Amino acid sequence: MPVLSLLIFLPLVFGAALLPFLNVAGVRVFRISTLVCCGIQLLISTYIFTGASFQNGGINNPEQFQWTENHSWLDINLGSPVRLQANYLLGVDGLSAGMVWLSGIVMFIGALASFNIKKSEKGYYLLYLLLSSAVFGCFLALDFLLFYLFFEFMLLPMYFLIGIWGGERREYAAIKFFLYTLFGSLLILLGMVGLCMSTGWNADGQITHTFSLISMADSANFLPGSLLHPDSNILILGIPARKLAFLLLFIGFAVKLPVIPLHTWLPDAHVEAPTPVSAVLAGILLKIGGYGLMRIPFSIFPEQVHALAWGIGLLGVACIVYAGLCALAMHDLKKMVAYSSISHLGFVVLGLASCTPEGIAGAQYQMFSHGIISALLFLLVGVFYDRTHDRTIENFGGLYARIPAYTALLAFALFASLGLPAFSGFIAELLVLLGAFSASVNNAEHGALLSVWMAPVAATGIILAAGYWLWTLQRMFFGKLWARNGEEMLLKLTPMKPIEWLCTLPLAALTLFFGLFPQVFLNRIAGATEKLASIINAF
């Protein structure tokens, strides 16, 4: 089986092989099988990330993708002379390579952390395998219809993983997650239909519409006179058709990222989800929103990106500051991590709005860096909650005296999250701020895309992060040792288990490594980020 198809369908093969033994095999069989499957995916994704050159970019050139798989899938005659074509089209370029590797890392760590799941374990592992398949499918699909199917398919296992294995308000959180994401999906569906009916080719009077994202990213492939042709003057509800299509796609992916004010599902989902699912949600699923923005609306509608860059940048700054202030007000440690995720992902939006190579590179690096750091934070919060069943910050103090090794590792993760130099988050945010400053300078061709105040205001997000993380560290772990429920609660704070160290230490090592050697990642994505910037700035 080709390597990319193997990444996608390996979990389905493992799941199908396990299904007949659902009622007879022990939990250990499901647990080990899931870990082996995710381990193989990690090895393959590492090989993909390190084993090819992505210097030429990809995006709108099929020759510049690696490990491409292209097979005819749907070829429907809509009535002569119109045909509808969708292919099983997979490939990797600089936009997706890092996300594929991140998926391999986090899914494997999540499978290992799932060893603590004690409820209906067999069903849990089967759903986890389905989720893994859908996640890789989203990052590898280059056909819009195929991408959309994986994007939608991802909802079901995530819904059940939260709704069955979550906390006390799990049903509410799962339904809210499902409805918000479904709303975003419907907007993406509308944009996809418009793009398909506007893209394709006319050969000897035979019009063929295509779902290929590579074709859609090349303006030469839009049919003359079509709804979304670059020269189209068609208005829908008084809005230019291309602008409306861009907004539909932008909002659809913004729900997934999430962008304020479409963010309210995320804190609930994080707080109620079991620890491994929270790590996967923060580490990977949110990144599908950012990746989708780069792959689809930003690549296909570059003129709209320029026209709306200021508003997009404002949304990014709002995410950074508002979510940072919300995190500062939180009493639940896990909810604080959730709001910090929204704040840090605001840098992704701001970096994309800058339309500069450094800003876009920073946005992509932030997605990778945040995926590692947020997964580490949620796992560490889970370690604490498994022992105390309490995440209220004010209920503890001086815990360093009781659990010094855990405190040291958590402090390491908190410093990484607030963007301290030598950690990967610092490099990502620095590049975004450089891009935002660059985009605020007037130039003869496009003028200033962003306001000069946006980068300094966004930088206050780093100060807010230092505030809520250091304040939490001080209140919970330093000073006099105490717990609201007395000595009995303190006795529950036992040292970390070997499997907990095994889940967290690799993530800590990665954020330090990529903070000290960012060129290892940036060199892999440079071609794609420069090409995306050039596509946007060509208009």
LUMBAVO-675072 format. One record per residue (C-alpha): residue number from 1; x, y, z. Coordinates in Angstrom, 1 decimal. Layout:
<figus>
  num       X       Y       Z
  NUM       X       Y       Z
...
</figus>
This chain:
<figus>
  num       X       Y       Z
    1     0.0     0.0     0.0
    2     1.4     3.5    -0.8
    3     2.8     5.3     2.1
    4     0.1     8.0     2.5
    5    -2.8     5.6     2.2
    6    -1.1     3.5     4.8
    7    -1.1     6.4     7.2
    8    -4.8     6.9     6.7
    9    -6.1     3.4     6.6
   10    -3.8     1.6     9.0
   11    -6.0     2.5    12.0
   12    -9.1     1.2    10.1
   13    -7.3    -2.0     9.4
   14    -6.3    -2.4    13.1
   15    -9.9    -1.5    14.1
   16   -11.4    -4.0    11.7
   17    -9.1    -6.7    12.9
   18   -10.0    -5.9    16.6
   19   -13.7    -5.7    16.1
   20   -14.5    -9.5    15.9
   21   -12.7    -9.9    19.3
   22   -14.7    -7.1    21.0
   23   -16.4    -9.4    23.4
   24   -13.6   -12.0    23.9
   25   -10.2   -10.3    23.8
   26    -8.8    -8.6    26.9
   27    -8.4    -4.9    27.2
   28    -4.6    -5.3    26.9
   29    -5.0    -6.5    23.3
   30    -6.9    -3.3    22.3
   31    -4.5    -1.1    24.2
   32    -1.3    -2.6    22.7
   33    -2.8    -2.7    19.2
   34    -3.7     1.0    19.3
   35    -0.3     1.9    20.6
   36     1.4    -0.2    17.9
   37    -0.8     1.3    15.2
   38     0.0     4.9    16.4
   39     3.7     4.0    16.7
   40     3.8     2.9    13.1
   41     2.1     6.1    12.0
   42     4.7     8.1    14.0
   43     7.5     6.3    12.2
   44     5.9     6.9     8.8
   45     5.2    10.5     9.5
   46     8.7    11.1    10.8
   47    10.0     9.5     7.6
   48     7.8    11.8     5.5
   49     8.9    15.0     7.4
   50    12.6    14.2     7.2
   51    12.8    12.2     4.0
   52    11.9    14.7     1.3
   53    12.6    18.2     0.2
   54     9.8    20.7     0.2
   55    11.7    23.7    -1.1
   56     9.5    24.2    -4.2
   57     6.3    24.9    -2.2
   58     3.5    22.9    -3.8
   59     0.1    24.6    -3.2
   60    -0.9    25.1    -6.9
   61     1.7    23.0    -8.7
   62     1.0    19.3    -8.7
   63     4.7    18.6    -9.7
   64     5.9    20.0    -6.4
   65     4.0    17.6    -4.1
   66     5.7    14.5    -2.6
   67     4.4    10.9    -2.4
   68     1.4    11.9    -4.5
   69    -1.4     9.3    -5.0
   70    -4.0    10.1    -7.6
   71    -6.8     7.7    -8.5
   72   -10.2     8.2   -10.2
   73   -12.9     8.1    -7.6
   74   -16.2     9.8    -8.8
   75   -16.9    10.6   -12.4
   76   -20.5    11.6   -12.7
   77   -22.3    12.7   -15.9
   78   -24.6    15.6   -14.9
   79   -26.1    15.8   -18.4
   80   -24.2    16.4   -21.6
   81   -21.8    18.2   -21.8
   82   -21.2    18.6   -18.0
   83   -19.3    16.1   -15.8
   84   -18.4    16.2   -12.1
   85   -15.0    14.7   -11.1
   86   -13.5    13.9    -7.7
   87   -10.3    12.0    -7.3
   88    -8.7    10.1    -4.5
   89    -5.9    12.6    -4.4
   90    -3.2    12.7    -1.7
   91     0.0    14.5    -1.4
   92     2.4    16.3     1.0
   93     4.0    19.7     0.6
   94     5.5    22.2     3.0
   95     2.1    23.3     4.3
   96     1.2    19.8     5.4
   97     4.5    18.0     6.2
   98     4.9    19.5     9.7
   99     1.2    18.9    10.5
  100     1.5    15.3     9.5
  101     4.5    14.8    11.8
  102     2.7    16.6    14.6
  103    -0.2    14.3    14.2
  104     2.1    11.3    14.5
  105     3.7    12.6    17.6
  106     0.5    13.6    19.5
  107    -1.6    10.6    18.5
  108     1.1     8.3    19.7
  109     1.5    10.1    23.0
  110    -2.3    10.2    23.3
  111    -2.5     6.5    22.8
  112     0.1     6.0    25.6
  113    -1.7     8.3    27.9
  114    -4.9     6.4    27.3
  115    -3.6     3.6    29.4
  116    -5.3     5.4    32.3
  117    -8.8     5.0    30.7
  118   -10.8     2.6    32.9
  119   -14.3     2.8    31.4
  120   -15.4     0.8    28.3
  121   -11.8     0.7    27.2
  122   -12.4    -1.4    24.0
  123   -14.9     1.0    22.6
  124   -12.6     3.9    23.5
  125    -9.7     2.5    21.6
  126   -11.8     1.7    18.5
  127   -13.0     5.3    18.4
  128    -9.5     6.6    19.0
  129    -8.3     4.6    15.9
  130   -11.1     6.1    13.8
  131   -10.1     9.6    15.0
  132    -6.5     8.9    14.0
  133    -7.6     7.9    10.5
  134    -9.7    11.0    10.0
  135    -6.9    13.4    11.3
  136    -4.3    12.1     8.9
  137    -6.9    12.2     6.1
  138    -7.5    15.9     6.6
  139    -3.8    16.8     6.3
  140    -3.1    14.5     3.3
  141    -6.2    15.0     1.1
  142    -5.8    17.3    -1.9
  143    -9.3    16.8    -3.2
  144   -11.8    19.2    -1.5
  145   -14.5    16.5    -1.4
  146   -12.2    14.0     0.1
  147   -10.9    16.6     2.6
  148   -14.5    17.4     3.6
  149   -15.4    13.8     4.2
  150   -12.4    13.3     6.5
  151   -13.3    16.7     8.2
  152   -16.8    15.6     8.9
  153   -15.9    12.0     9.8
  154   -13.7    13.4    12.5
  155   -16.7    14.8    14.4
  156   -18.2    11.4    15.3
  157   -15.4     9.8    17.2
  158   -14.6    13.1    19.0
  159   -18.2    13.5    19.9
  160   -18.4    10.1    21.5
  161   -15.0    10.3    23.2
  162   -16.1    13.5    25.0
  163   -19.7    12.4    25.5
  164   -19.0     9.0    27.0
  165   -15.6     9.3    28.7
  166   -15.8    13.0    29.7
  167   -16.5    14.7    33.0
  168   -19.8    15.6    34.7
  169   -21.1    17.9    32.0
  170   -19.8    15.7    29.2
  171   -23.1    15.5    27.2
  172   -23.4    19.3    27.1
  173   -19.8    19.8    26.0
  174   -20.0    17.1    23.4
  175   -23.2    18.5    21.9
  176   -21.9    22.0    21.9
  177   -18.7    20.8    20.2
  178   -20.7    18.9    17.6
  179   -23.1    21.8    16.8
  180   -20.4    24.4    16.5
  181   -18.2    22.3    14.3
  182   -21.2    21.2    12.2
  183   -22.1    24.8    11.7
  184   -18.6    25.5    10.4
  185   -18.8    22.5     8.2
  186   -22.0    23.6     6.5
  187   -20.3    27.0     5.6
  188   -17.3    25.1     4.2
  189   -19.7    22.9     2.2
  190   -21.3    25.9     0.6
  191   -17.9    27.3    -0.4
  192   -16.9    23.9    -1.7
  193   -19.9    23.6    -4.0
  194   -19.3    27.1    -5.4
  195   -15.7    26.4    -6.0
  196   -16.4    23.0    -7.7
  197   -19.0    24.5   -10.1
  198   -16.5    27.3   -11.0
  199   -13.4    25.3   -11.5
  200   -12.5    22.8   -14.1
  201   -11.8    22.7   -17.8
  202   -13.6    22.8   -21.2
  203   -12.3    20.3   -23.7
  204   -14.0    20.2   -27.0
  205   -17.3    21.3   -25.5
  206   -17.1    18.9   -22.6
  207   -17.1    20.8   -19.3
  208   -15.6    19.0   -16.4
  209   -15.9    20.3   -12.9
  210   -13.3    19.3   -10.3
  211   -12.8    19.2    -6.6
  212    -9.0    19.3    -6.8
  213    -7.5    21.8    -4.4
  214    -4.4    22.1    -6.5
  215    -6.5    23.2    -9.5
  216    -8.6    25.6    -7.4
  217    -5.4    27.3    -6.2
  218    -4.5    28.2    -9.8
  219    -6.7    31.0   -11.1
  220    -6.2    29.8   -14.7
  221    -8.5    26.8   -13.9
  222   -11.6    28.9   -13.2
  223   -14.2    28.5   -16.0
  224   -14.9    31.8   -17.9
  225   -18.1    33.4   -16.7
  226   -18.4    31.1   -13.7
  227   -19.7    32.3   -10.3
  228   -16.2    32.5    -8.6
  229   -14.0    33.4   -11.6
  230   -11.4    36.1   -10.6
  231   -13.1    38.5   -13.0
  232   -16.6    37.7   -11.8
  233   -18.9    40.7   -11.0
  234   -21.7    38.6    -9.7
  235   -23.4    39.8    -6.5
  236   -25.1    37.6    -3.9
  237   -27.2    39.5    -1.4
  238   -25.3    42.5    -2.5
  239   -21.9    40.9    -1.7
  240   -19.4    40.0    -4.5
  241   -19.5    36.2    -5.0
  242   -15.8    35.7    -4.4
  243   -15.9    37.7    -1.2
  244   -18.8    35.8     0.1
  245   -17.2    32.4    -0.7
  246   -14.0    33.5     1.1
  247   -16.0    34.6     4.1
  248   -17.9    31.3     4.3
  249   -14.7    29.3     4.2
  250   -12.9    31.6     6.6
  251   -15.7    31.5     9.2
  252   -16.0    27.7     8.7
  253   -12.3    27.1     9.5
  254   -12.3    29.9    12.2
  255   -14.8    27.9    14.2
  256   -12.4    25.0    14.3
  257    -9.3    27.1    15.1
  258   -11.2    28.7    17.1
  259   -11.4    32.5    16.5
  260   -13.3    34.8    18.9
  261   -16.4    35.0    19.0
  262   -16.7    31.5    17.7
  263   -14.6    30.0    20.5
  264   -17.0    29.2    23.3
  265   -17.2    25.5    22.6
  266   -13.5    25.0    23.2
  267   -13.2    25.6    27.0
  268   -16.2    23.4    27.7
  269   -14.9    20.6    25.4
  270   -11.4    20.8    27.0
  271   -12.7    20.8    30.6
  272   -15.0    17.8    30.1
  273   -12.8    15.7    27.8
  274   -10.6    13.0    29.3
  275    -6.9    13.9    29.4
  276    -5.7    12.1    26.3
  277    -8.6    13.5    24.2
  278    -7.9    17.0    25.5
  279    -4.2    16.6    24.4
  280    -5.3    15.4    21.0
  281    -7.9    18.2    20.6
  282    -5.5    20.9    21.5
  283    -2.4    19.4    19.9
  284    -4.0    18.4    16.5
  285    -7.7    19.1    15.9
  286    -7.4    22.8    16.4
  287    -4.6    22.9    13.9
  288    -6.9    21.6    11.2
  289    -8.6    25.0    11.3
  290    -5.3    26.9    10.8
  291    -4.2    24.4     8.1
  292    -7.5    24.6     6.3
  293    -7.2    28.4     6.2
  294    -3.8    28.2     4.5
  295    -4.7    25.4     2.2
  296    -8.1    26.7     1.0
  297    -9.3    30.3     1.3
  298    -5.9    31.9     1.6
  299    -4.5    30.0    -1.4
  300    -7.6    30.3    -3.6
  301    -8.8    33.9    -2.9
  302    -5.6    35.9    -2.5
  303    -7.2    39.2    -3.5
  304    -9.8    38.8    -0.7
  305    -7.0    38.1     1.8
  306    -5.5    41.5     0.9
  307    -8.8    43.3     1.0
  308    -9.7    41.8     4.4
  309    -6.2    41.6     6.0
  310    -6.9    44.4     8.4
  311   -10.1    42.8     9.8
  312    -8.4    39.4    10.0
  313    -5.5    40.9    11.8
  314    -7.9    42.6    14.2
  315    -9.5    39.2    15.0
  316    -6.1    37.8    15.7
  317    -5.2    40.6    18.1
  318    -8.6    40.2    19.8
  319    -8.0    36.5    20.3
  320    -4.6    37.1    21.9
  321    -5.7    39.8    24.3
  322    -9.3    38.7    25.2
  323    -8.5    35.1    25.7
  324    -5.4    36.1    27.7
  325    -7.5    38.2    30.0
  326   -10.0    35.3    30.3
  327    -7.2    33.0    31.3
  328    -6.1    35.4    33.9
  329    -9.6    35.3    35.5
  330    -9.9    31.4    35.5
  331    -9.9    29.4    38.7
  332    -9.9    26.0    37.0
  333    -6.4    25.1    35.9
  334    -7.6    23.1    32.9
  335    -9.9    25.9    31.7
  336    -7.0    28.3    32.0
  337    -4.9    26.1    29.7
  338    -7.9    26.1    27.3
  339    -8.1    29.9    27.2
  340    -4.4    30.1    26.8
  341    -4.7    28.0    23.7
  342    -7.2    30.4    22.1
  343    -4.8    33.3    23.0
  344    -1.8    31.6    21.5
  345    -3.7    30.6    18.3
  346    -4.5    34.2    17.8
  347    -0.9    34.6    16.7
  348    -1.7    32.1    13.9
  349    -4.4    34.4    12.6
  350    -2.3    37.5    13.0
  351     0.6    35.9    11.1
  352    -1.6    34.8     8.2
  353    -3.1    38.3     8.1
  354     0.4    39.8     7.6
  355     0.7    38.2     4.2
  356     4.5    38.1     4.6
  357     6.8    35.1     4.4
  358     8.0    35.5     8.0
  359     4.4    36.0     9.3
  360     3.1    32.9     7.5
  361     6.1    30.9     8.6
  362     5.5    32.1    12.2
  363     1.9    31.1    12.0
  364     2.8    27.6    10.8
  365     5.5    27.3    13.4
  366     3.1    28.4    16.1
  367     0.7    25.7    15.1
  368     3.5    23.1    15.5
  369     4.9    24.5    18.6
  370     1.5    25.0    20.3
  371     0.6    21.5    19.4
  372     3.5    20.1    21.4
  373     3.3    22.5    24.3
  374    -0.5    22.4    24.8
  375    -0.5    18.6    24.7
  376     2.2    18.6    27.4
  377     0.2    21.1    29.5
  378    -3.1    19.1    29.3
  379    -1.2    15.9    30.1
  380     0.3    17.5    33.2
  381    -3.0    18.9    34.4
  382    -4.4    15.4    33.9
  383    -1.6    13.9    36.1
  384    -2.7    16.3    38.9
  385    -6.4    15.7    38.5
  386    -6.1    11.9    38.5
  387    -4.8    12.2    42.0
  388    -6.9    15.0    43.5
  389   -10.0    15.2    41.3
  390    -9.7    18.9    41.9
  391    -8.3    21.5    39.5
  392    -9.2    24.7    41.5
  393    -6.1    26.8    41.8
  394    -7.1    28.4    45.1
  395    -7.5    25.0    46.8
  396    -3.7    24.3    47.0
  397    -0.5    26.0    48.0
  398     3.2    25.1    48.5
  399     2.9    21.9    46.5
  400     6.6    22.0    45.5
  401     7.4    20.6    48.9
  402     5.2    17.6    48.2
  403     5.8    17.0    44.5
  404     9.1    18.7    43.5
  405     9.7    16.8    40.2
  406     6.2    17.4    39.0
  407     6.5    21.1    39.9
  408     9.7    21.4    37.9
  409     8.2    19.8    34.8
  410     5.1    21.9    35.0
  411     7.1    25.1    35.4
  412     9.1    24.0    32.4
  413     5.9    23.7    30.4
  414     4.5    27.0    31.6
  415     7.7    28.8    30.7
  416     7.5    27.2    27.2
  417     3.9    28.3    26.9
  418     4.5    31.9    27.8
  419     7.2    32.2    25.1
  420    10.4    32.3    27.0
  421    13.5    32.4    24.8
  422    15.1    28.9    24.1
  423    11.6    27.4    23.7
  424     9.8    26.9    20.4
  425     6.9    29.3    21.3
  426     9.4    32.2    21.4
  427    10.5    31.6    17.8
  428     7.0    31.3    16.5
  429     5.7    34.5    18.2
  430     8.8    36.4    17.2
  431     8.3    35.6    13.5
  432     4.6    36.5    13.7
  433     5.4    39.9    15.3
  434     8.1    40.5    12.7
  435     5.5    39.8    10.0
  436     2.9    42.0    11.6
  437     5.4    44.9    11.9
  438     6.4    44.4     8.3
  439     2.8    44.4     7.1
  440     2.1    47.7     9.0
  441     4.7    49.6     6.8
  442     3.4    51.3     3.7
  443     4.7    50.0     0.4
  444     4.0    51.3    -3.1
  445     2.2    48.2    -4.3
  446    -0.3    47.4    -1.5
  447     0.0    50.1     1.2
  448    -0.1    49.0     4.8
  449    -2.1    45.8     5.3
  450    -2.1    46.1     9.1
  451    -2.2    49.0    11.6
  452     1.1    49.8    13.3
  453    -0.5    49.3    16.7
  454    -1.4    45.6    16.1
  455     2.0    44.1    16.7
  456     2.7    46.0    20.0
  457    -0.8    45.1    21.3
  458    -0.4    41.5    20.3
  459     2.9    41.5    22.2
  460     0.9    42.2    25.4
  461    -0.4    38.6    25.0
  462     3.1    37.4    26.1
  463     2.9    39.7    29.2
  464    -0.6    38.3    30.0
  465     0.7    34.7    29.6
  466     3.5    35.5    32.0
  467     0.9    36.9    34.4
  468    -1.5    34.0    34.5
  469     1.2    31.3    34.4
  470     3.5    32.8    37.0
  471     0.6    33.7    39.3
  472    -0.7    30.2    39.1
  473     2.8    28.8    39.8
  474     3.2    31.0    42.8
  475    -0.2    30.3    44.3
  476    -0.3    26.6    43.8
  477     3.3    25.5    44.2
  478     5.3    27.9    46.4
  479     4.8    29.2    49.9
  480     3.3    27.2    52.7
  481     2.2    23.7    52.0
  482    -1.5    23.3    52.3
  483    -4.7    22.0    50.7
  484    -8.3    23.0    51.3
  485    -9.3    19.5    52.1
  486    -6.4    19.0    54.5
  487    -3.7    16.3    54.9
  488    -5.8    13.7    53.3
  489    -5.7    15.5    50.0
  490    -1.9    16.1    50.2
  491    -1.4    12.4    50.7
  492    -3.0    11.7    47.3
  493    -0.2    13.7    45.6
  494     2.1    10.8    44.9
  495     5.1    11.1    42.5
  496     4.6    10.7    38.8
  497     4.4     7.2    37.4
  498     6.9     5.9    34.8
  499     4.2     6.0    32.0
  500     3.4     9.6    32.9
  501     7.1    10.5    32.5
  502     7.1     8.6    29.3
  503     4.2    10.7    27.9
  504     5.5    14.1    29.0
  505     9.3    14.1    28.8
  506     9.5    13.6    24.9
  507     7.1    16.6    24.5
  508     9.3    18.7    26.8
  509    12.4    17.7    24.9
  510    10.8    18.6    21.6
  511     9.8    22.1    22.6
  512    13.3    22.8    23.9
  513    14.9    21.3    20.8
  514    12.9    23.3    18.4
  515    13.4    26.4    20.4
  516    17.2    26.0    20.1
  517    17.2    24.7    16.5
  518    14.2    26.2    14.8
  519    15.8    25.9    11.4
  520    15.2    22.1    11.5
  521    11.5    22.9    11.1
  522    11.6    26.3     9.3
  523    13.8    24.9     6.5
  524    11.2    22.3     5.7
  525     8.4    24.8     5.4
  526    10.2    27.8     3.9
  527     9.3    26.9     0.3
  528     5.6    26.6     1.0
  529     5.4    29.8     3.1
  530     7.3    31.8     0.6
  531     5.1    30.5    -2.2
  532     1.9    31.2    -0.3
  533     3.0    34.7     0.4
  534     3.9    35.3    -3.2
  535     0.5    34.0    -4.4
  536    -1.3    36.4    -2.0
  537     1.0    39.3    -2.8
  538     0.6    38.8    -6.6
  539    -2.7    40.5    -6.4
</figus>
